[in-house]
Amino acid sequence: MITLIATIIAIIGCVNWFLVGVFTFNLVTWIFGAGIIARIIYGIVGIAGFWLIYVLIRKRGRISEI
């Protein structure tokens, strides 16, 4: 269950980076402002990414059980 949540959070982070790269529009700062809340959101996305890296290493690249 935690891997599914981490995957959803990582996808949301990827969408945000796509918007930043293509349109120079940061969705997180638009919704939450540039304060501490945005930094917490970025931290949560980073933790989700590290969790997914851990899962890939643990499963040796097999992603069939997400």
KAMONOR-V604466 format. One record per residue. N is the residue number from 0. RES is the residue in one letter. SS is DSSP state (a for helix, b for strand, c for the rest). PSI is psi in radians with two decimals (NA if undefined). OMEGA is omega in whole degrees, -180 to 180 (NA if undefined). Layout:
BEGIN
n=(N N)
res=(RES RES)
ss=(SS SS)
psi=(PSI PSI)
omega=(OMEGA OMEGA)
END
This chain:
BEGIN
n=(0 1 2 3 4 5 6 7 8 9 10 11 12 13 14 15 16 17 18 19 20 21 22 23 24 25 26 27 28 29 30 31 32 33 34 35 36 37 38 39 40 41 42 43 44 45 46 47 48 49 50 51 52 53 54 55 56 57 58 59 60 61 62 63 64 65)
res=(M I T L I A T I I A I I G C V N W F L V G V F T F N L V T W I F G A G I I A R I I Y G I V G I A G F W L I Y V L I R K R G R I S E I)
ss=(c a a a a a a a a a a a a a a a a a a a a a a c c c a a a a a a c c c a a a a a a a a a a a a a a a a a a a a a a a c c c c c c c c)
psi=(-0.71 -0.55 -0.65 -0.77 -0.75 -0.65 -0.76 -0.77 -0.72 -0.65 -0.74 -0.71 -0.68 -0.70 -0.72 -0.79 -0.58 -0.80 -0.69 -0.77 -0.68 -0.76 0.00 0.73 2.05 1.89 -0.67 -0.83 -0.45 -0.70 -0.82 -0.11 3.12 0.39 -2.69 -0.55 -0.74 -0.69 -0.64 -0.74 -0.81 -0.67 -0.71 -0.72 -0.72 -0.74 -0.71 -0.71 -0.77 -0.65 -0.75 -0.62 -0.77 -0.78 -0.75 -0.69 -0.76 -0.69 0.02 0.75 -0.12 2.09 0.39 -0.36 0.61 NA)
omega=(-180 178 177 178 179 178 179 179 179 177 177 176 178 177 179 180 174 179 178 -176 -174 -173 -175 -179 -180 -177 -178 180 176 -179 -170 -175 -176 -176 -175 -180 178 179 176 178 178 177 179 178 178 177 177 178 178 177 -180 175 178 -180 179 178 -179 180 -178 176 179 -177 -175 -175 176 NA)
END
